[in-house]
């Protein structure tokens, strides 16, 4: 509910200030789909993230498991 409220507040503010659209970028196993339900959505395949371990060891062993990955756009003003 918090994510949905935040998205709705952002959209309301943007539209009241004359913006024609708002874009959100996100993905996870369900949360993003729940929050954006009822809005126009499209899947973007333009964002690709890859990883590679250059030496054997713990990183090479853990890299294949998606639960070990975290990435961000940081301060996403450019998104």
mmCIF file of the N, C-alpha and C atoms, coordinates in Angstrom:
data_MODEL
# 
_entry.id   MODEL 
# 
loop_
_atom_site.group_PDB 
_atom_site.id 
_atom_site.type_symbol 
_atom_site.label_atom_id 
_atom_site.label_alt_id 
_atom_site.label_comp_id 
_atom_site.label_asym_id 
_atom_site.label_entity_id 
_atom_site.label_seq_id 
_atom_site.pdbx_PDB_ins_code 
_atom_site.Cartn_x 
_atom_site.Cartn_y 
_atom_site.Cartn_z 
_atom_site.occupancy 
_atom_site.B_iso_or_equiv 
_atom_site.pdbx_formal_charge 
_atom_site.auth_seq_id 
_atom_site.auth_comp_id 
_atom_site.auth_asym_id 
_atom_site.auth_atom_id 
_atom_site.pdbx_PDB_model_num 
ATOM 1   N N  . UNK A 1 1  ? 0.813  -1.193  0.000   1.00 0.00 ? 1  UNK A N  1 
ATOM 2   C CA . UNK A 1 1  ? 0.000  0.000   0.000   1.00 0.00 ? 1  UNK A CA 1 
ATOM 3   C C  . UNK A 1 1  ? 0.862  1.264   0.000   1.00 0.00 ? 1  UNK A C  1 
ATOM 4   N N  . UNK A 1 2  ? 1.996  1.205   0.671   1.00 0.00 ? 2  UNK A N  1 
ATOM 5   C CA . UNK A 1 2  ? 2.868  2.379   0.736   1.00 0.00 ? 2  UNK A CA 1 
ATOM 6   C C  . UNK A 1 2  ? 3.434  2.700   -0.650  1.00 0.00 ? 2  UNK A C  1 
ATOM 7   N N  . UNK A 1 3  ? 3.878  1.677   -1.363  1.00 0.00 ? 3  UNK A N  1 
ATOM 8   C CA . UNK A 1 3  ? 4.410  1.887   -2.711  1.00 0.00 ? 3  UNK A CA 1 
ATOM 9   C C  . UNK A 1 3  ? 3.366  2.446   -3.650  1.00 0.00 ? 3  UNK A C  1 
ATOM 10  N N  . UNK A 1 4  ? 2.161  1.915   -3.566  1.00 0.00 ? 4  UNK A N  1 
ATOM 11  C CA . UNK A 1 4  ? 1.058  2.397   -4.409  1.00 0.00 ? 4  UNK A CA 1 
ATOM 12  C C  . UNK A 1 4  ? 0.726  3.851   -4.068  1.00 0.00 ? 4  UNK A C  1 
ATOM 13  N N  . UNK A 1 5  ? 0.707  4.185   -2.797  1.00 0.00 ? 5  UNK A N  1 
ATOM 14  C CA . UNK A 1 5  ? 0.407  5.563   -2.385  1.00 0.00 ? 5  UNK A CA 1 
ATOM 15  C C  . UNK A 1 5  ? 1.490  6.516   -2.871  1.00 0.00 ? 5  UNK A C  1 
ATOM 16  N N  . UNK A 1 6  ? 2.743  6.125   -2.733  1.00 0.00 ? 6  UNK A N  1 
ATOM 17  C CA . UNK A 1 6  ? 3.845  6.960   -3.184  1.00 0.00 ? 6  UNK A CA 1 
ATOM 18  C C  . UNK A 1 6  ? 3.750  7.218   -4.688  1.00 0.00 ? 6  UNK A C  1 
ATOM 19  N N  . UNK A 1 7  ? 3.510  6.174   -5.461  1.00 0.00 ? 7  UNK A N  1 
ATOM 20  C CA . UNK A 1 7  ? 3.396  6.327   -6.899  1.00 0.00 ? 7  UNK A CA 1 
ATOM 21  C C  . UNK A 1 7  ? 2.218  7.230   -7.267  1.00 0.00 ? 7  UNK A C  1 
ATOM 22  N N  . UNK A 1 8  ? 1.101  7.061   -6.604  1.00 0.00 ? 8  UNK A N  1 
ATOM 23  C CA . UNK A 1 8  ? -0.078 7.874   -6.873  1.00 0.00 ? 8  UNK A CA 1 
ATOM 24  C C  . UNK A 1 8  ? 0.177  9.341   -6.536  1.00 0.00 ? 8  UNK A C  1 
ATOM 25  N N  . UNK A 1 9  ? 0.832  9.605   -5.417  1.00 0.00 ? 9  UNK A N  1 
ATOM 26  C CA . UNK A 1 9  ? 1.156  10.988  -5.031  1.00 0.00 ? 9  UNK A CA 1 
ATOM 27  C C  . UNK A 1 9  ? 2.090  11.636  -6.055  1.00 0.00 ? 9  UNK A C  1 
ATOM 28  N N  . UNK A 1 10 ? 3.076  10.890  -6.510  1.00 0.00 ? 10 UNK A N  1 
ATOM 29  C CA . UNK A 1 10 ? 4.001  11.414  -7.517  1.00 0.00 ? 10 UNK A CA 1 
ATOM 30  C C  . UNK A 1 10 ? 3.243  11.750  -8.799  1.00 0.00 ? 10 UNK A C  1 
ATOM 31  N N  . UNK A 1 11 ? 2.376  10.857  -9.231  1.00 0.00 ? 11 UNK A N  1 
ATOM 32  C CA . UNK A 1 11 ? 1.598  11.093  -10.447 1.00 0.00 ? 11 UNK A CA 1 
ATOM 33  C C  . UNK A 1 11 ? 0.662  12.285  -10.284 1.00 0.00 ? 11 UNK A C  1 
ATOM 34  N N  . UNK A 1 12 ? -0.037 12.371  -9.177  1.00 0.00 ? 12 UNK A N  1 
ATOM 35  C CA . UNK A 1 12 ? -0.941 13.502  -8.937  1.00 0.00 ? 12 UNK A CA 1 
ATOM 36  C C  . UNK A 1 12 ? -0.191 14.824  -8.976  1.00 0.00 ? 12 UNK A C  1 
ATOM 37  N N  . UNK A 1 13 ? 0.949  14.882  -8.317  1.00 0.00 ? 13 UNK A N  1 
ATOM 38  C CA . UNK A 1 13 ? 1.748  16.112  -8.294  1.00 0.00 ? 13 UNK A CA 1 
ATOM 39  C C  . UNK A 1 13 ? 2.243  16.462  -9.692  1.00 0.00 ? 13 UNK A C  1 
ATOM 40  N N  . UNK A 1 14 ? 2.771  15.491  -10.404 1.00 0.00 ? 14 UNK A N  1 
ATOM 41  C CA . UNK A 1 14 ? 3.291  15.733  -11.752 1.00 0.00 ? 14 UNK A CA 1 
ATOM 42  C C  . UNK A 1 14 ? 2.192  16.230  -12.687 1.00 0.00 ? 14 UNK A C  1 
ATOM 43  N N  . UNK A 1 15 ? 1.045  15.591  -12.651 1.00 0.00 ? 15 UNK A N  1 
ATOM 44  C CA . UNK A 1 15 ? -0.054 15.990  -13.530 1.00 0.00 ? 15 UNK A CA 1 
ATOM 45  C C  . UNK A 1 15 ? -0.598 17.366  -13.159 1.00 0.00 ? 15 UNK A C  1 
ATOM 46  N N  . UNK A 1 16 ? -0.635 17.687  -11.877 1.00 0.00 ? 16 UNK A N  1 
ATOM 47  C CA . UNK A 1 16 ? -1.128 19.006  -11.451 1.00 0.00 ? 16 UNK A CA 1 
ATOM 48  C C  . UNK A 1 16 ? -0.158 20.119  -11.854 1.00 0.00 ? 16 UNK A C  1 
ATOM 49  N N  . UNK A 1 17 ? 1.100  19.754  -12.111 1.00 0.00 ? 17 UNK A N  1 
ATOM 50  C CA . UNK A 1 17 ? 2.098  20.730  -12.539 1.00 0.00 ? 17 UNK A CA 1 
ATOM 51  C C  . UNK A 1 17 ? 2.257  20.758  -14.058 1.00 0.00 ? 17 UNK A C  1 
ATOM 52  N N  . UNK A 1 18 ? 1.349  20.092  -14.773 1.00 0.00 ? 18 UNK A N  1 
ATOM 53  C CA . UNK A 1 18 ? 1.328  20.173  -16.226 1.00 0.00 ? 18 UNK A CA 1 
ATOM 54  C C  . UNK A 1 18 ? 2.085  19.101  -16.975 1.00 0.00 ? 18 UNK A C  1 
ATOM 55  N N  . UNK A 1 19 ? 2.655  18.145  -16.287 1.00 0.00 ? 19 UNK A N  1 
ATOM 56  C CA . UNK A 1 19 ? 3.349  17.061  -16.991 1.00 0.00 ? 19 UNK A CA 1 
ATOM 57  C C  . UNK A 1 19 ? 2.309  16.166  -17.661 1.00 0.00 ? 19 UNK A C  1 
ATOM 58  N N  . UNK A 1 20 ? 2.670  15.643  -18.821 1.00 0.00 ? 20 UNK A N  1 
ATOM 59  C CA . UNK A 1 20 ? 1.754  14.784  -19.577 1.00 0.00 ? 20 UNK A CA 1 
ATOM 60  C C  . UNK A 1 20 ? 1.876  13.310  -19.182 1.00 0.00 ? 20 UNK A C  1 
ATOM 61  N N  . UNK A 1 21 ? 3.036  12.943  -18.646 1.00 0.00 ? 21 UNK A N  1 
ATOM 62  C CA . UNK A 1 21 ? 3.234  11.543  -18.263 1.00 0.00 ? 21 UNK A CA 1 
ATOM 63  C C  . UNK A 1 21 ? 4.325  11.440  -17.202 1.00 0.00 ? 21 UNK A C  1 
ATOM 64  N N  . UNK A 1 22 ? 4.340  10.300  -16.546 1.00 0.00 ? 22 UNK A N  1 
ATOM 65  C CA . UNK A 1 22 ? 5.353  9.976   -15.545 1.00 0.00 ? 22 UNK A CA 1 
ATOM 66  C C  . UNK A 1 22 ? 5.806  8.550   -15.840 1.00 0.00 ? 22 UNK A C  1 
ATOM 67  N N  . UNK A 1 23 ? 7.100  8.314   -15.764 1.00 0.00 ? 23 UNK A N  1 
ATOM 68  C CA . UNK A 1 23 ? 7.628  6.970   -16.001 1.00 0.00 ? 23 UNK A CA 1 
ATOM 69  C C  . UNK A 1 23 ? 8.307  6.459   -14.745 1.00 0.00 ? 23 UNK A C  1 
ATOM 70  N N  . UNK A 1 24 ? 8.077  5.198   -14.449 1.00 0.00 ? 24 UNK A N  1 
ATOM 71  C CA . UNK A 1 24 ? 8.744  4.515   -13.356 1.00 0.00 ? 24 UNK A CA 1 
ATOM 72  C C  . UNK A 1 24 ? 9.473  3.326   -13.944 1.00 0.00 ? 24 UNK A C  1 
ATOM 73  N N  . UNK A 1 25 ? 10.610 3.012   -13.394 1.00 0.00 ? 25 UNK A N  1 
ATOM 74  C CA . UNK A 1 25 ? 11.389 1.879   -13.854 1.00 0.00 ? 25 UNK A CA 1 
ATOM 75  C C  . UNK A 1 25 ? 11.630 0.976   -12.657 1.00 0.00 ? 25 UNK A C  1 
ATOM 76  N N  . UNK A 1 26 ? 11.278 -0.277  -12.783 1.00 0.00 ? 26 UNK A N  1 
ATOM 77  C CA . UNK A 1 26 ? 11.501 -1.185  -11.671 1.00 0.00 ? 26 UNK A CA 1 
ATOM 78  C C  . UNK A 1 26 ? 11.190 -2.614  -12.050 1.00 0.00 ? 26 UNK A C  1 
ATOM 79  N N  . UNK A 1 27 ? 11.664 -3.519  -11.227 1.00 0.00 ? 27 UNK A N  1 
ATOM 80  C CA . UNK A 1 27 ? 11.364 -4.935  -11.430 1.00 0.00 ? 27 UNK A CA 1 
ATOM 81  C C  . UNK A 1 27 ? 11.676 -5.709  -10.156 1.00 0.00 ? 27 UNK A C  1 
ATOM 82  N N  . UNK A 1 28 ? 10.859 -6.638  -9.857  1.00 0.00 ? 28 UNK A N  1 
ATOM 83  C CA . UNK A 1 28 ? 11.076 -7.586  -8.776  1.00 0.00 ? 28 UNK A CA 1 
ATOM 84  C C  . UNK A 1 28 ? 10.019 -8.668  -8.936  1.00 0.00 ? 28 UNK A C  1 
ATOM 85  N N  . UNK A 1 29 ? 10.015 -9.678  -8.095  1.00 0.00 ? 29 UNK A N  1 
ATOM 86  C CA . UNK A 1 29 ? 9.040  -10.763 -8.245  1.00 0.00 ? 29 UNK A CA 1 
ATOM 87  C C  . UNK A 1 29 ? 7.633  -10.398 -7.773  1.00 0.00 ? 29 UNK A C  1 
ATOM 88  N N  . UNK A 1 30 ? 7.070  -9.280  -8.214  1.00 0.00 ? 30 UNK A N  1 
ATOM 89  C CA . UNK A 1 30 ? 5.676  -8.999  -7.907  1.00 0.00 ? 30 UNK A CA 1 
ATOM 90  C C  . UNK A 1 30 ? 5.368  -7.623  -7.383  1.00 0.00 ? 30 UNK A C  1 
ATOM 91  N N  . UNK A 1 31 ? 6.246  -7.026  -6.593  1.00 0.00 ? 31 UNK A N  1 
ATOM 92  C CA . UNK A 1 31 ? 5.946  -5.743  -5.974  1.00 0.00 ? 31 UNK A CA 1 
ATOM 93  C C  . UNK A 1 31 ? 5.674  -4.665  -7.010  1.00 0.00 ? 31 UNK A C  1 
ATOM 94  N N  . UNK A 1 32 ? 6.549  -4.525  -8.007  1.00 0.00 ? 32 UNK A N  1 
ATOM 95  C CA . UNK A 1 32 ? 6.375  -3.483  -9.019  1.00 0.00 ? 32 UNK A CA 1 
ATOM 96  C C  . UNK A 1 32 ? 5.075  -3.700  -9.795  1.00 0.00 ? 32 UNK A C  1 
ATOM 97  N N  . UNK A 1 33 ? 4.755  -4.921  -10.119 1.00 0.00 ? 33 UNK A N  1 
ATOM 98  C CA . UNK A 1 33 ? 3.509  -5.214  -10.830 1.00 0.00 ? 33 UNK A CA 1 
ATOM 99  C C  . UNK A 1 33 ? 2.300  -4.849  -9.969  1.00 0.00 ? 33 UNK A C  1 
ATOM 100 N N  . UNK A 1 34 ? 2.342  -5.133  -8.687  1.00 0.00 ? 34 UNK A N  1 
ATOM 101 C CA . UNK A 1 34 ? 1.237  -4.788  -7.780  1.00 0.00 ? 34 UNK A CA 1 
ATOM 102 C C  . UNK A 1 34 ? 1.058  -3.279  -7.672  1.00 0.00 ? 34 UNK A C  1 
ATOM 103 N N  . UNK A 1 35 ? 2.151  -2.558  -7.541  1.00 0.00 ? 35 UNK A N  1 
ATOM 104 C CA . UNK A 1 35 ? 2.099  -1.108  -7.359  1.00 0.00 ? 35 UNK A CA 1 
ATOM 105 C C  . UNK A 1 35 ? 1.594  -0.411  -8.619  1.00 0.00 ? 35 UNK A C  1 
ATOM 106 N N  . UNK A 1 36 ? 1.964  -0.919  -9.787  1.00 0.00 ? 36 UNK A N  1 
ATOM 107 C CA . UNK A 1 36 ? 1.582  -0.266  -11.041 1.00 0.00 ? 36 UNK A CA 1 
ATOM 108 C C  . UNK A 1 36 ? 0.306  -0.829  -11.661 1.00 0.00 ? 36 UNK A C  1 
ATOM 109 N N  . UNK A 1 37 ? -0.378 -1.715  -10.966 1.00 0.00 ? 37 UNK A N  1 
ATOM 110 C CA . UNK A 1 37 ? -1.613 -2.291  -11.495 1.00 0.00 ? 37 UNK A CA 1 
ATOM 111 C C  . UNK A 1 37 ? -2.620 -1.186  -11.821 1.00 0.00 ? 37 UNK A C  1 
ATOM 112 N N  . UNK A 1 38 ? -3.201 -1.269  -13.016 1.00 0.00 ? 38 UNK A N  1 
ATOM 113 C CA . UNK A 1 38 ? -4.165 -0.264  -13.447 1.00 0.00 ? 38 UNK A CA 1 
ATOM 114 C C  . UNK A 1 38 ? -3.548 0.860   -14.256 1.00 0.00 ? 38 UNK A C  1 
ATOM 115 N N  . UNK A 1 39 ? -2.229 0.963   -14.254 1.00 0.00 ? 39 UNK A N  1 
ATOM 116 C CA . UNK A 1 39 ? -1.531 1.955   -15.065 1.00 0.00 ? 39 UNK A CA 1 
ATOM 117 C C  . UNK A 1 39 ? -1.051 1.300   -16.346 1.00 0.00 ? 39 UNK A C  1 
ATOM 118 N N  . UNK A 1 40 ? -0.833 2.099   -17.370 1.00 0.00 ? 40 UNK A N  1 
ATOM 119 C CA . UNK A 1 40 ? -0.255 1.577   -18.600 1.00 0.00 ? 40 UNK A CA 1 
ATOM 120 C C  . UNK A 1 40 ? 1.166  1.125   -18.304 1.00 0.00 ? 40 UNK A C  1 
ATOM 121 N N  . UNK A 1 41 ? 1.481  -0.108  -18.700 1.00 0.00 ? 41 UNK A N  1 
ATOM 122 C CA . UNK A 1 41 ? 2.812  -0.661  -18.404 1.00 0.00 ? 41 UNK A CA 1 
ATOM 123 C C  . UNK A 1 41 ? 3.402  -1.268  -19.653 1.00 0.00 ? 41 UNK A C  1 
ATOM 124 N N  . UNK A 1 42 ? 4.711  -1.263  -19.716 1.00 0.00 ? 42 UNK A N  1 
ATOM 125 C CA . UNK A 1 42 ? 5.407  -1.963  -20.782 1.00 0.00 ? 42 UNK A CA 1 
ATOM 126 C C  . UNK A 1 42 ? 6.693  -2.543  -20.223 1.00 0.00 ? 42 UNK A C  1 
ATOM 127 N N  . UNK A 1 43 ? 7.087  -3.653  -20.784 1.00 0.00 ? 43 UNK A N  1 
ATOM 128 C CA . UNK A 1 43 ? 8.322  -4.298  -20.371 1.00 0.00 ? 43 UNK A CA 1 
ATOM 129 C C  . UNK A 1 43 ? 9.468  -3.691  -21.163 1.00 0.00 ? 43 UNK A C  1 
ATOM 130 N N  . UNK A 1 44 ? 10.541 -3.370  -20.489 1.00 0.00 ? 44 UNK A N  1 
ATOM 131 C CA . UNK A 1 44 ? 11.708 -2.786  -21.139 1.00 0.00 ? 44 UNK A CA 1 
ATOM 132 C C  . UNK A 1 44 ? 12.830 -3.805  -21.141 1.00 0.00 ? 44 UNK A C  1 
ATOM 133 N N  . UNK A 1 45 ? 13.300 -4.116  -22.317 1.00 0.00 ? 45 UNK A N  1 
ATOM 134 C CA . UNK A 1 45 ? 14.442 -5.015  -22.422 1.00 0.00 ? 45 UNK A CA 1 
ATOM 135 C C  . UNK A 1 45 ? 15.715 -4.230  -22.720 1.00 0.00 ? 45 UNK A C  1 
ATOM 136 N N  . UNK A 1 46 ? 15.624 -2.894  -22.676 1.00 0.00 ? 46 UNK A N  1 
ATOM 137 C CA . UNK A 1 46 ? 16.782 -2.063  -22.952 1.00 0.00 ? 46 UNK A CA 1 
ATOM 138 C C  . UNK A 1 46 ? 17.746 -1.956  -21.793 1.00 0.00 ? 46 UNK A C  1 
ATOM 139 N N  . UNK A 1 47 ? 17.335 -2.379  -20.613 1.00 0.00 ? 47 UNK A N  1 
ATOM 140 C CA . UNK A 1 47 ? 18.188 -2.320  -19.433 1.00 0.00 ? 47 UNK A CA 1 
ATOM 141 C C  . UNK A 1 47 ? 18.701 -3.720  -19.129 1.00 0.00 ? 47 UNK A C  1 
ATOM 142 N N  . UNK A 1 48 ? 19.984 -3.905  -19.309 1.00 0.00 ? 48 UNK A N  1 
ATOM 143 C CA . UNK A 1 48 ? 20.583 -5.220  -19.119 1.00 0.00 ? 48 UNK A CA 1 
ATOM 144 C C  . UNK A 1 48 ? 21.689 -5.100  -18.077 1.00 0.00 ? 48 UNK A C  1 
ATOM 145 N N  . UNK A 1 49 ? 21.710 -6.020  -17.146 1.00 0.00 ? 49 UNK A N  1 
ATOM 146 C CA . UNK A 1 49 ? 22.739 -6.038  -16.111 1.00 0.00 ? 49 UNK A CA 1 
ATOM 147 C C  . UNK A 1 49 ? 23.420 -7.388  -16.158 1.00 0.00 ? 49 UNK A C  1 
ATOM 148 N N  . UNK A 1 50 ? 24.711 -7.386  -16.168 1.00 0.00 ? 50 UNK A N  1 
ATOM 149 C CA . UNK A 1 50 ? 25.460 -8.637  -16.196 1.00 0.00 ? 50 UNK A CA 1 
ATOM 150 C C  . UNK A 1 50 ? 26.581 -8.615  -15.168 1.00 0.00 ? 50 UNK A C  1 
ATOM 151 N N  . UNK A 1 51 ? 27.047 -9.769  -14.815 1.00 0.00 ? 51 UNK A N  1 
ATOM 152 C CA . UNK A 1 51 ? 28.132 -9.866  -13.847 1.00 0.00 ? 51 UNK A CA 1 
ATOM 153 C C  . UNK A 1 51 ? 29.102 -10.959 -14.234 1.00 0.00 ? 51 UNK A C  1 
ATOM 154 N N  . UNK A 1 52 ? 30.331 -10.790 -13.813 1.00 0.00 ? 52 UNK A N  1 
ATOM 155 C CA . UNK A 1 52 ? 31.358 -11.783 -14.118 1.00 0.00 ? 52 UNK A CA 1 
ATOM 156 C C  . UNK A 1 52 ? 32.400 -11.784 -13.009 1.00 0.00 ? 52 UNK A C  1 
ATOM 157 N N  . UNK A 1 53 ? 32.741 -12.950 -12.537 1.00 0.00 ? 53 UNK A N  1 
ATOM 158 C CA . UNK A 1 53 ? 33.830 -13.094 -11.569 1.00 0.00 ? 53 UNK A CA 1 
ATOM 159 C C  . UNK A 1 53 ? 35.098 -13.398 -12.358 1.00 0.00 ? 53 UNK A C  1 
ATOM 160 N N  . UNK A 1 54 ? 36.158 -12.646 -12.119 1.00 0.00 ? 54 UNK A N  1 
ATOM 161 C CA . UNK A 1 54 ? 37.388 -12.816 -12.876 1.00 0.00 ? 54 UNK A CA 1 
ATOM 162 C C  . UNK A 1 54 ? 38.321 -13.878 -12.292 1.00 0.00 ? 54 UNK A C  1 
ATOM 163 N N  . UNK A 1 55 ? 38.022 -14.328 -11.080 1.00 0.00 ? 55 UNK A N  1 
ATOM 164 C CA . UNK A 1 55 ? 38.849 -15.354 -10.455 1.00 0.00 ? 55 UNK A CA 1 
ATOM 165 C C  . UNK A 1 55 ? 37.946 -16.328 -9.713  1.00 0.00 ? 55 UNK A C  1 
ATOM 166 N N  . UNK A 1 56 ? 38.387 -17.564 -9.512  1.00 0.00 ? 56 UNK A N  1 
ATOM 167 C CA . UNK A 1 56 ? 37.608 -18.500 -8.701  1.00 0.00 ? 56 UNK A CA 1 
ATOM 168 C C  . UNK A 1 56 ? 37.521 -18.008 -7.259  1.00 0.00 ? 56 UNK A C  1 
ATOM 169 N N  . UNK A 1 57 ? 36.489 -18.427 -6.564  1.00 0.00 ? 57 UNK A N  1 
ATOM 170 C CA . UNK A 1 57 ? 36.351 -18.031 -5.163  1.00 0.00 ? 57 UNK A CA 1 
ATOM 171 C C  . UNK A 1 57 ? 34.887 -17.804 -4.807  1.00 0.00 ? 57 UNK A C  1 
ATOM 172 N N  . UNK A 1 58 ? 34.679 -17.151 -3.688  1.00 0.00 ? 58 UNK A N  1 
ATOM 173 C CA . UNK A 1 58 ? 33.328 -16.940 -3.163  1.00 0.00 ? 58 UNK A CA 1 
ATOM 174 C C  . UNK A 1 58 ? 32.456 -16.179 -4.160  1.00 0.00 ? 58 UNK A C  1 
ATOM 175 N N  . UNK A 1 59 ? 32.984 -15.095 -4.759  1.00 0.00 ? 59 UNK A N  1 
ATOM 176 C CA . UNK A 1 59 ? 32.196 -14.325 -5.713  1.00 0.00 ? 59 UNK A CA 1 
ATOM 177 C C  . UNK A 1 59 ? 31.742 -15.194 -6.876  1.00 0.00 ? 59 UNK A C  1 
ATOM 178 N N  . UNK A 1 60 ? 32.621 -15.988 -7.422  1.00 0.00 ? 60 UNK A N  1 
ATOM 179 C CA . UNK A 1 60 ? 32.275 -16.876 -8.534  1.00 0.00 ? 60 UNK A CA 1 
ATOM 180 C C  . UNK A 1 60 ? 31.211 -17.885 -8.125  1.00 0.00 ? 60 UNK A C  1 
ATOM 181 N N  . UNK A 1 61 ? 31.244 -18.333 -6.893  1.00 0.00 ? 61 UNK A N  1 
ATOM 182 C CA . UNK A 1 61 ? 30.274 -19.311 -6.412  1.00 0.00 ? 61 UNK A CA 1 
ATOM 183 C C  . UNK A 1 61 ? 28.891 -18.685 -6.183  1.00 0.00 ? 61 UNK A C  1 
ATOM 184 N N  . UNK A 1 62 ? 28.858 -17.447 -5.709  1.00 0.00 ? 62 UNK A N  1 
ATOM 185 C CA . UNK A 1 62 ? 27.588 -16.806 -5.363  1.00 0.00 ? 62 UNK A CA 1 
ATOM 186 C C  . UNK A 1 62 ? 26.946 -16.052 -6.522  1.00 0.00 ? 62 UNK A C  1 
ATOM 187 N N  . UNK A 1 63 ? 27.712 -15.666 -7.520  1.00 0.00 ? 63 UNK A N  1 
ATOM 188 C CA . UNK A 1 63 ? 27.221 -14.851 -8.624  1.00 0.00 ? 63 UNK A CA 1 
ATOM 189 C C  . UNK A 1 63 ? 26.009 -15.432 -9.361  1.00 0.00 ? 63 UNK A C  1 
ATOM 190 N N  . UNK A 1 64 ? 25.922 -16.731 -9.592  1.00 0.00 ? 64 UNK A N  1 
ATOM 191 C CA . UNK A 1 64 ? 24.776 -17.247 -10.356 1.00 0.00 ? 64 UNK A CA 1 
ATOM 192 C C  . UNK A 1 64 ? 23.418 -17.127 -9.658  1.00 0.00 ? 64 UNK A C  1 
ATOM 193 N N  . UNK A 1 65 ? 23.389 -16.820 -8.387  1.00 0.00 ? 65 UNK A N  1 
ATOM 194 C CA . UNK A 1 65 ? 22.136 -16.808 -7.642  1.00 0.00 ? 65 UNK A CA 1 
ATOM 195 C C  . UNK A 1 65 ? 21.569 -15.391 -7.552  1.00 0.00 ? 65 UNK A C  1 
ATOM 196 N N  . UNK A 1 66 ? 20.410 -15.178 -8.169  1.00 0.00 ? 66 UNK A N  1 
ATOM 197 C CA . UNK A 1 66 ? 19.814 -13.843 -8.268  1.00 0.00 ? 66 UNK A CA 1 
ATOM 198 C C  . UNK A 1 66 ? 19.582 -13.187 -6.906  1.00 0.00 ? 66 UNK A C  1 
ATOM 199 N N  . UNK A 1 67 ? 19.331 -13.970 -5.869  1.00 0.00 ? 67 UNK A N  1 
ATOM 200 C CA . UNK A 1 67 ? 19.107 -13.389 -4.537  1.00 0.00 ? 67 UNK A CA 1 
ATOM 201 C C  . UNK A 1 67 ? 20.349 -12.677 -3.992  1.00 0.00 ? 67 UNK A C  1 
ATOM 202 N N  . UNK A 1 68 ? 21.495 -12.926 -4.580  1.00 0.00 ? 68 UNK A N  1 
ATOM 203 C CA . UNK A 1 68 ? 22.729 -12.279 -4.140  1.00 0.00 ? 68 UNK A CA 1 
ATOM 204 C C  . UNK A 1 68 ? 22.998 -10.961 -4.862  1.00 0.00 ? 68 UNK A C  1 
ATOM 205 N N  . UNK A 1 69 ? 22.152 -10.593 -5.807  1.00 0.00 ? 69 UNK A N  1 
ATOM 206 C CA . UNK A 1 69 ? 22.371 -9.403  -6.625  1.00 0.00 ? 69 UNK A CA 1 
ATOM 207 C C  . UNK A 1 69 ? 21.586 -8.223  -6.083  1.00 0.00 ? 69 UNK A C  1 
ATOM 208 N N  . UNK A 1 70 ? 22.211 -7.080  -6.045  1.00 0.00 ? 70 UNK A N  1 
ATOM 209 C CA . UNK A 1 70 ? 21.555 -5.816  -5.755  1.00 0.00 ? 70 UNK A CA 1 
ATOM 210 C C  . UNK A 1 70 ? 22.175 -4.783  -6.675  1.00 0.00 ? 70 UNK A C  1 
ATOM 211 N N  . UNK A 1 71 ? 21.358 -4.018  -7.340  1.00 0.00 ? 71 UNK A N  1 
ATOM 212 C CA . UNK A 1 71 ? 21.887 -2.930  -8.146  1.00 0.00 ? 71 UNK A CA 1 
ATOM 213 C C  . UNK A 1 71 ? 20.900 -1.778  -8.137  1.00 0.00 ? 71 UNK A C  1 
ATOM 214 N N  . UNK A 1 72 ? 21.403 -0.605  -8.436  1.00 0.00 ? 72 UNK A N  1 
ATOM 215 C CA . UNK A 1 72 ? 20.576 0.593   -8.377  1.00 0.00 ? 72 UNK A CA 1 
ATOM 216 C C  . UNK A 1 72 ? 21.070 1.604   -9.391  1.00 0.00 ? 72 UNK A C  1 
ATOM 217 N N  . UNK A 1 73 ? 20.211 2.525   -9.747  1.00 0.00 ? 73 UNK A N  1 
ATOM 218 C CA . UNK A 1 73 ? 20.612 3.644   -10.577 1.00 0.00 ? 73 UNK A CA 1 
ATOM 219 C C  . UNK A 1 73 ? 21.160 4.774   -9.707  1.00 0.00 ? 73 UNK A C  1 
ATOM 220 N N  . UNK A 1 74 ? 21.219 4.550   -8.411  1.00 0.00 ? 74 UNK A N  1 
ATOM 221 C CA . UNK A 1 74 ? 21.682 5.604   -7.501  1.00 0.00 ? 74 UNK A CA 1 
ATOM 222 C C  . UNK A 1 74 ? 20.673 6.731   -7.466  1.00 0.00 ? 74 UNK A C  1 
ATOM 223 N N  . UNK A 1 75 ? 21.143 7.954   -7.541  1.00 0.00 ? 75 UNK A N  1 
ATOM 224 C CA . UNK A 1 75 ? 20.258 9.099   -7.610  1.00 0.00 ? 75 UNK A CA 1 
ATOM 225 C C  . UNK A 1 75 ? 19.715 9.168   -9.024  1.00 0.00 ? 75 UNK A C  1 
ATOM 226 N N  . UNK A 1 76 ? 18.552 8.595   -9.224  1.00 0.00 ? 76 UNK A N  1 
ATOM 227 C CA . UNK A 1 76 ? 18.000 8.366   -10.553 1.00 0.00 ? 76 UNK A CA 1 
ATOM 228 C C  . UNK A 1 76 ? 17.377 9.556   -11.237 1.00 0.00 ? 76 UNK A C  1 
ATOM 229 N N  . UNK A 1 77 ? 17.927 10.752  -11.091 1.00 0.00 ? 77 UNK A N  1 
ATOM 230 C CA . UNK A 1 77 ? 17.372 11.905  -11.778 1.00 0.00 ? 77 UNK A CA 1 
ATOM 231 C C  . UNK A 1 77 ? 17.385 11.763  -13.285 1.00 0.00 ? 77 UNK A C  1 
ATOM 232 N N  . UNK A 1 78 ? 18.286 10.943  -13.804 1.00 0.00 ? 78 UNK A N  1 
ATOM 233 C CA . UNK A 1 78 ? 18.424 10.789  -15.242 1.00 0.00 ? 78 UNK A CA 1 
ATOM 234 C C  . UNK A 1 78 ? 17.445 9.781   -15.820 1.00 0.00 ? 78 UNK A C  1 
ATOM 235 N N  . UNK A 1 79 ? 16.811 8.968   -14.996 1.00 0.00 ? 79 UNK A N  1 
ATOM 236 C CA . UNK A 1 79 ? 15.963 7.880   -15.479 1.00 0.00 ? 79 UNK A CA 1 
ATOM 237 C C  . UNK A 1 79 ? 14.693 8.443   -16.058 1.00 0.00 ? 79 UNK A C  1 
# 
